[in-house]
Amino acid sequence: MPNINRIRVNNVKYNFGTQYYDDFTMRMYGKNTLYDLANGGGKSVLMLLLLQNVIPNCTLDEKQPIEKLFRNGGGNTTIHSLIEWKLDDKDVKEGFRYMTTGFCARKAKDADAESGQIAIDQTDGVSGQAESVGGDSASIEYFNYCIFYRDYNENDIVNLPLQNNKERITYSGLKNYLKELGRRNLNLKVYVFERKGEYQRFISGYGLYESQWEIIRGINKTEGHVRTYFETHYKTTRKVVEDLLIEEIIEKAFLVKTEQEDVNEDMAKTLLDIKDKLVELSRKKSEIANYDKETELMQLLEGRVSSFLSLYEEKDRIAGTLADIYVTGESLSRQGEEEIARMEEKKAGMDRRLLSERKRIESLKIRKDQDVLEELKEEMNHLAGQVADAECPERCGTGIEAKREYQ
């Protein structure tokens, strides 16, 4: 069964028009939801309206029929109830994940409440059953529709134009809008149903079965009715399974399939067919078990193969990385050798220059030593001359005297 994603109720008045759901939305997002209101707050009305999406024109009990909303003094014109479902994965086709089911109803224009005849709107071709329950009765006409979409959009459950400010869309206006929408918007799929059976067969293809919702309807017949419901009808677990589940589901499914009312004989044939099918299903169940086991083994093998593929891919990746490293290393090695050769050549040149400089320095040192030696020689000669000059008068004076004495 699909999950309820969001709900919407529009333009519904109740309690003789004193209370209303103007444009009410609630977001469940597939979670369990508790809706708590005071007595008379509209819980049963909301449940009744939502059930119209699966069991059109149903009632909760004799005192709460859907047409009660249209009786004198109610003030309702056209009412709307919508549920947005998030489909099960198996039901998603072409990416359409969401299905909005809708129920639109109004008071039958040509209904004769006293005669209880069928009322038909010649413009829309939709019939509504009129009930003769007194002067306060009302008959309705309605249609259901389904809108499929991939993501939230301007025509999803919240944005579907049911009203423009305070102006409400009419019964015929919505039907025409939906039919035109299905033709002009290729991102949506729109279906409009004028027959209850056709609509229920369609939504049953998406896991919405009347039999299951009949159980929900019975449990919610009145407020706090759950305990009374089970204590009265289903006192044992066996009774629940036999009467509530098996019998109810088979019967309702058969009615939806055949659209027949008197089904005693055909029901017996159907049950015999079901018995044969159960035998066949029992046989297929063992085959399915073997198939599931083989599938499990195949999945295990697939996992092993995936692991080997991952290792192989990792090996290729590492080999590619090593090859890149090798090529890079080889390139760096060649660059290093060239750089070493350049450095050795540069070193040899520097050695030659150094040797030349050393020779030049040695030559300069020799020349410097020679200059110093020359200076020393000059200095020695100068000093020798001074010494000679200093010694010369003494010697020379003695000689003059001697010469004089001699003369």
C-alpha positions as CSV (number, residue, x, y, z in Angstrom):
1,M,0.0,0.0,0.0
2,P,1.4,3.5,-0.8
3,N,2.0,6.0,2.0
4,I,-0.1,9.1,2.6
5,N,2.2,12.0,1.9
6,R,-0.1,15.0,2.2
7,I,-3.9,15.7,2.4
8,R,-6.1,18.6,1.4
9,V,-9.7,19.5,2.1
10,N,-11.2,22.5,0.4
11,N,-14.5,24.5,0.7
12,V,-16.2,22.2,3.2
13,K,-18.7,23.6,5.8
14,Y,-20.3,21.5,8.5
15,N,-22.3,21.8,11.7
16,F,-25.0,23.7,9.8
17,G,-22.4,25.9,8.2
18,T,-21.0,27.2,11.5
19,Q,-17.6,25.5,11.0
20,Y,-15.6,24.8,7.9
21,Y,-12.4,23.5,6.3
22,D,-11.6,26.5,4.1
23,D,-8.4,25.2,2.5
24,F,-7.0,22.7,5.0
25,T,-3.7,20.8,4.3
26,M,-1.8,18.4,6.5
27,R,1.6,16.9,5.8
28,M,2.1,13.3,7.0
29,Y,5.1,12.4,4.8
30,G,4.3,8.7,5.3
31,K,4.4,8.8,9.1
32,N,1.8,7.8,11.6
33,T,-0.3,10.8,12.5
34,L,-2.5,11.7,15.4
35,Y,-5.3,14.3,14.7
36,D,-6.6,15.6,18.1
37,L,-9.6,18.0,18.3
38,A,-12.3,18.8,20.8
39,N,-15.7,17.2,20.4
40,G,-17.4,18.7,17.3
41,G,-14.1,20.0,15.9
42,G,-14.5,18.1,12.7
43,K,-12.5,14.8,13.1
44,S,-15.3,12.6,11.8
45,V,-16.0,15.0,8.9
46,L,-12.3,14.9,7.9
47,M,-12.2,11.1,8.0
48,L,-15.4,10.9,6.0
49,L,-14.0,13.3,3.4
50,L,-10.7,11.4,3.1
51,L,-12.5,8.0,2.7
52,Q,-14.1,9.5,-0.5
53,N,-10.8,9.1,-2.2
54,V,-10.9,5.3,-1.9
55,I,-14.6,4.5,-1.3
56,P,-16.5,7.3,-3.2
57,N,-19.9,8.2,-1.8
58,C,-19.5,6.1,1.4
59,T,-20.7,7.0,4.9
60,L,-19.3,6.5,8.3
61,D,-22.8,5.6,9.7
62,E,-26.4,6.3,8.8
63,K,-26.2,9.7,10.6
64,Q,-23.1,10.8,8.7
65,P,-23.6,10.4,5.0
66,I,-21.6,12.6,2.6
67,E,-24.8,14.1,1.3
68,K,-25.5,15.5,4.8
69,L,-23.0,18.2,3.9
70,F,-25.3,19.5,1.2
71,R,-28.6,19.5,3.1
72,N,-30.5,22.7,3.6
73,G,-28.6,25.2,5.7
74,G,-25.2,23.6,5.1
75,G,-24.0,26.3,2.7
76,N,-21.8,24.0,0.6
77,T,-21.6,24.3,-3.1
78,T,-18.6,22.3,-4.5
79,I,-16.4,20.4,-2.0
80,H,-13.0,18.9,-2.6
81,S,-11.1,16.1,-0.8
82,L,-7.6,15.1,-2.0
83,I,-4.9,12.7,-0.8
84,E,-1.3,12.7,-2.1
85,W,0.2,9.2,-2.1
86,K,3.9,8.3,-2.3
87,L,3.9,5.2,-4.4
88,D,5.7,2.0,-3.6
89,D,8.8,1.4,-5.7
90,K,7.2,-1.3,-7.7
91,D,4.4,1.0,-8.8
92,V,6.7,3.9,-9.9
93,K,6.6,4.1,-13.7
94,E,8.4,6.7,-15.8
95,G,9.6,8.3,-12.6
96,F,6.1,9.3,-11.4
97,R,6.6,8.9,-7.7
98,Y,3.5,10.7,-6.5
99,M,-0.2,10.1,-7.1
100,T,-2.9,12.5,-6.0
101,T,-6.4,11.1,-5.8
102,G,-9.2,13.6,-5.7
103,F,-12.9,13.7,-5.0
104,C,-15.1,16.6,-6.2
105,A,-18.8,16.7,-5.3
106,R,-21.8,19.1,-5.5
107,K,-25.5,18.9,-4.8
108,A,-27.2,17.3,-7.8
109,K,-28.9,20.1,-9.8
110,D,-31.7,18.0,-11.2
111,A,-32.2,15.6,-8.3
112,D,-35.7,14.9,-7.0
113,A,-35.1,14.1,-3.4
114,E,-38.7,13.0,-2.9
115,S,-38.7,10.4,-5.8
116,G,-35.2,9.1,-5.2
117,Q,-34.4,9.1,-8.9
118,I,-30.9,9.3,-10.5
119,A,-29.8,12.9,-11.3
120,I,-27.7,13.5,-14.3
121,D,-25.8,16.7,-15.2
122,Q,-26.1,16.8,-19.0
123,T,-23.1,19.1,-19.2
124,D,-20.7,16.8,-17.3
125,G,-22.2,13.4,-17.8
126,V,-21.8,12.4,-14.1
127,S,-24.6,10.7,-12.2
128,G,-25.4,11.1,-8.6
129,Q,-27.7,9.0,-6.5
130,A,-30.6,10.9,-4.8
131,E,-31.8,9.5,-1.5
132,S,-35.3,10.0,-0.4
133,V,-35.0,10.5,3.4
134,G,-37.4,13.4,3.9
135,G,-37.5,17.1,3.1
136,D,-34.1,17.6,4.5
137,S,-32.4,15.2,2.2
138,A,-30.0,16.0,-0.6
139,S,-28.5,14.0,-3.5
140,I,-25.0,14.6,-4.9
141,E,-23.1,14.1,-8.0
142,Y,-19.4,13.6,-8.0
143,F,-16.3,12.5,-9.9
144,N,-12.9,11.2,-8.9
145,Y,-9.5,11.9,-10.5
146,C,-5.9,10.9,-10.3
147,I,-2.8,13.1,-11.0
148,F,0.6,11.6,-11.3
149,Y,3.8,13.6,-11.1
150,R,7.5,13.2,-10.4
151,D,8.1,16.1,-8.1
152,Y,6.2,18.9,-6.4
153,N,4.9,21.3,-9.0
154,E,2.3,24.0,-9.7
155,N,-0.5,21.3,-10.0
156,D,0.4,19.1,-7.1
157,I,-2.0,18.6,-4.2
158,V,-1.2,21.9,-2.5
159,N,-1.0,24.1,-5.6
160,L,-3.9,22.7,-7.6
161,P,-5.9,25.8,-8.3
162,L,-9.1,25.1,-6.4
163,Q,-9.5,28.7,-5.5
164,N,-8.2,32.1,-6.5
165,N,-8.2,34.3,-3.4
166,K,-11.9,33.9,-2.3
167,E,-13.2,32.8,-5.7
168,R,-13.7,29.0,-5.8
169,I,-13.4,26.8,-8.8
170,T,-16.7,25.3,-10.0
171,Y,-17.5,21.6,-10.4
172,S,-17.5,21.8,-14.2
173,G,-14.5,24.2,-14.1
174,L,-12.3,21.7,-12.3
175,K,-13.3,18.8,-14.5
176,N,-12.5,20.8,-17.7
177,Y,-9.3,22.1,-16.1
178,L,-8.1,18.5,-15.4
179,K,-8.9,17.3,-18.8
180,E,-7.1,20.2,-20.5
181,L,-4.2,19.8,-18.0
182,G,-3.7,16.1,-19.1
183,R,-3.5,17.2,-22.7
184,R,-1.1,20.2,-22.4
185,N,1.3,19.2,-19.6
186,L,3.4,16.2,-20.6
187,N,5.1,16.2,-17.2
188,L,1.8,15.0,-15.6
189,K,-0.6,12.2,-16.2
190,V,-4.2,13.0,-15.4
191,Y,-7.2,10.6,-15.3
192,V,-10.8,11.7,-14.7
193,F,-13.3,9.0,-13.6
194,E,-17.1,9.2,-13.8
195,R,-17.8,5.7,-12.5
196,K,-17.0,4.4,-9.1
197,G,-16.1,0.9,-10.2
198,E,-13.8,2.0,-12.9
199,Y,-12.0,4.4,-10.5
200,Q,-11.6,1.7,-7.8
201,R,-10.2,-0.8,-10.2
202,F,-7.7,1.8,-11.4
203,I,-6.4,2.7,-7.9
204,S,-6.3,-1.0,-6.8
205,G,-3.5,-1.3,-9.3
206,Y,-1.5,0.9,-7.0
207,G,-2.3,-0.9,-3.7
208,L,-5.5,1.0,-2.7
209,Y,-8.0,-1.8,-2.1
210,E,-11.6,-1.1,-1.1
211,S,-11.7,-4.1,1.2
212,Q,-8.8,-2.8,3.3
213,W,-10.4,0.7,3.6
214,E,-13.8,-0.9,4.5
215,I,-12.0,-2.2,7.6
216,I,-10.7,1.2,8.4
217,R,-14.2,2.7,7.8
218,G,-15.8,0.1,10.1
219,I,-13.2,0.8,12.9
220,N,-13.8,4.6,12.6
221,K,-17.6,4.3,12.4
222,T,-18.0,6.5,15.5
223,E,-15.5,8.2,17.8
224,G,-13.9,5.7,20.2
225,H,-15.5,2.8,18.3
226,V,-12.4,0.6,18.0
227,R,-12.9,-1.4,21.2
228,T,-16.7,-1.8,20.7
229,Y,-16.1,-2.8,17.1
230,F,-13.8,-5.7,17.9
231,E,-15.6,-6.8,21.0
232,T,-18.9,-7.0,19.1
233,H,-17.7,-8.6,15.9
234,Y,-14.3,-10.2,16.4
235,K,-13.8,-11.7,19.9
236,T,-11.1,-14.3,18.8
237,T,-8.1,-14.1,16.5
238,R,-9.6,-16.8,14.3
239,K,-12.7,-14.7,13.9
240,V,-10.7,-11.7,12.8
241,V,-8.7,-13.7,10.2
242,E,-11.7,-15.6,8.8
243,D,-14.4,-12.9,8.8
244,L,-12.6,-9.6,8.8
245,L,-9.6,-10.4,6.6
246,I,-10.2,-13.3,4.3
247,E,-14.0,-13.1,3.7
248,E,-14.1,-9.3,3.4
249,I,-11.1,-9.0,1.1
250,I,-12.3,-11.8,-1.2
251,E,-15.8,-10.4,-1.4
252,K,-14.9,-6.8,-2.0
253,A,-12.2,-7.7,-4.5
254,F,-14.8,-9.8,-6.4
255,L,-17.3,-7.0,-6.4
256,V,-14.8,-4.6,-7.8
257,K,-13.7,-7.0,-10.4
258,T,-17.2,-8.0,-11.6
259,E,-19.4,-5.0,-10.7
260,Q,-22.1,-7.4,-9.7
261,E,-24.5,-7.3,-6.8
262,D,-25.9,-10.9,-6.6
263,V,-22.8,-13.0,-6.4
264,N,-23.7,-16.2,-4.5
265,E,-23.2,-18.6,-7.4
266,D,-20.3,-16.7,-9.0
267,M,-18.7,-16.3,-5.6
268,A,-18.7,-20.1,-5.1
269,K,-17.0,-20.5,-8.5
270,T,-14.6,-17.8,-7.6
271,L,-13.7,-19.5,-4.3
272,L,-13.2,-22.8,-6.1
273,D,-10.9,-21.1,-8.5
274,I,-9.1,-19.5,-5.6
275,K,-8.7,-23.0,-4.0
276,D,-7.0,-24.3,-7.2
277,K,-4.9,-21.2,-7.3
278,L,-3.8,-21.8,-3.7
279,V,-2.6,-25.3,-4.6
280,E,-0.7,-23.9,-7.5
281,L,0.7,-21.1,-5.4
282,S,1.8,-23.7,-2.8
283,R,3.7,-25.5,-5.4
284,K,5.2,-22.3,-6.8
285,K,6.1,-21.3,-3.3
286,S,8.7,-24.1,-3.0
287,E,10.0,-23.2,-6.5
288,I,10.2,-19.6,-5.4
289,A,12.1,-20.6,-2.3
290,N,14.7,-22.4,-4.5
291,Y,14.8,-19.5,-6.8
292,D,15.4,-17.1,-3.8
293,K,18.2,-19.4,-2.6
294,E,19.7,-19.4,-6.1
295,T,19.3,-15.6,-6.2
296,E,21.0,-15.3,-2.9
297,L,23.9,-17.4,-4.2
298,M,24.0,-15.3,-7.3
299,Q,24.1,-12.1,-5.3
300,L,26.9,-13.6,-3.2
301,L,28.8,-14.5,-6.3
302,E,28.2,-11.1,-7.7
303,G,29.7,-9.6,-4.6
304,R,32.8,-11.8,-4.9
305,V,33.1,-10.9,-8.6
306,S,32.7,-7.3,-7.8
307,S,35.5,-7.6,-5.2
308,F,37.8,-9.2,-7.7
309,L,37.0,-6.6,-10.2
310,S,37.8,-3.9,-7.6
311,L,41.1,-5.6,-6.9
312,Y,41.9,-5.8,-10.6
313,E,41.0,-2.2,-11.1
314,E,43.2,-1.3,-8.1
315,K,46.1,-3.3,-9.5
316,D,45.8,-1.5,-12.9
317,R,45.6,1.8,-11.1
318,I,48.7,1.1,-9.0
319,A,50.6,-0.2,-12.1
320,G,49.7,3.0,-13.9
321,T,50.9,5.0,-10.9
322,L,54.2,3.1,-10.7
323,A,54.7,3.6,-14.5
324,D,54.2,7.3,-14.0
325,I,56.6,7.3,-11.1
326,Y,59.2,5.4,-13.2
327,V,58.9,7.8,-16.1
328,T,59.1,10.8,-13.8
329,G,62.2,9.3,-12.0
330,E,63.9,8.5,-15.3
331,S,63.3,12.1,-16.4
332,L,64.6,13.5,-13.1
333,S,67.6,11.2,-13.4
334,R,68.5,12.5,-16.8
335,Q,68.0,16.0,-15.6
336,G,70.2,15.2,-12.6
337,E,73.0,13.8,-14.7
338,E,72.9,16.8,-17.0
339,E,72.9,19.1,-14.0
340,I,75.9,17.2,-12.5
341,A,77.8,17.5,-15.8
342,R,77.1,21.2,-15.9
343,M,78.2,21.5,-12.3
344,E,81.4,19.5,-12.9
345,E,82.2,21.7,-15.9
346,K,81.5,24.8,-13.9
347,K,83.7,23.4,-11.1
348,A,86.6,22.7,-13.5
349,G,86.4,26.3,-14.8
350,M,86.4,27.6,-11.2
351,D,89.4,25.4,-10.4
352,R,91.3,26.8,-13.4
353,R,90.4,30.3,-12.4
354,L,91.4,29.5,-8.8
355,L,94.8,28.1,-10.0
356,S,95.4,31.2,-12.1
357,E,94.6,33.5,-9.2
358,R,96.8,31.6,-7.0
359,K,99.7,31.9,-9.5
360,R,99.0,35.6,-9.8
361,I,99.0,36.0,-6.1
362,E,102.3,34.1,-5.8
363,S,103.8,36.3,-8.5
364,L,102.6,39.4,-6.6
365,K,104.0,38.0,-3.4
366,I,107.4,37.5,-5.1
367,R,107.4,40.9,-6.6
368,K,106.4,42.3,-3.3
369,D,109.3,40.5,-1.6
370,Q,111.7,41.7,-4.3
371,D,110.5,45.3,-3.7
372,V,110.9,44.9,0.0
373,L,114.4,43.4,-0.6
374,E,115.3,46.4,-2.8
375,E,114.1,48.8,-0.2
376,L,116.1,46.9,2.5
377,K,119.2,47.1,0.3
378,E,118.7,50.8,-0.3
379,E,118.2,51.3,3.4
380,M,121.3,49.2,4.2
381,N,123.3,51.2,1.7
382,H,122.0,54.4,3.2
383,L,122.8,53.3,6.6
384,A,126.2,52.1,5.5
385,G,126.8,55.5,4.0
386,Q,125.8,57.2,7.2
387,V,128.1,54.9,9.2
388,A,130.9,55.6,6.8
389,D,130.3,59.4,7.1
390,A,130.2,59.1,10.8
391,E,133.5,57.3,11.0
392,C,135.3,59.4,8.4
393,P,136.1,62.7,10.3
394,E,137.9,60.9,13.1
395,R,140.0,59.0,10.8
396,C,140.5,61.9,8.5
397,G,141.3,64.3,11.4
398,T,144.1,62.1,12.8
399,G,145.7,62.0,9.4
400,I,145.8,65.8,9.1
401,E,147.5,66.2,12.4
402,A,150.0,63.6,11.6
403,K,150.6,65.2,8.4
404,R,151.1,68.5,10.1
405,E,153.5,67.0,12.6
406,Y,155.3,65.5,9.9
407,Q,155.7,68.7,8.0
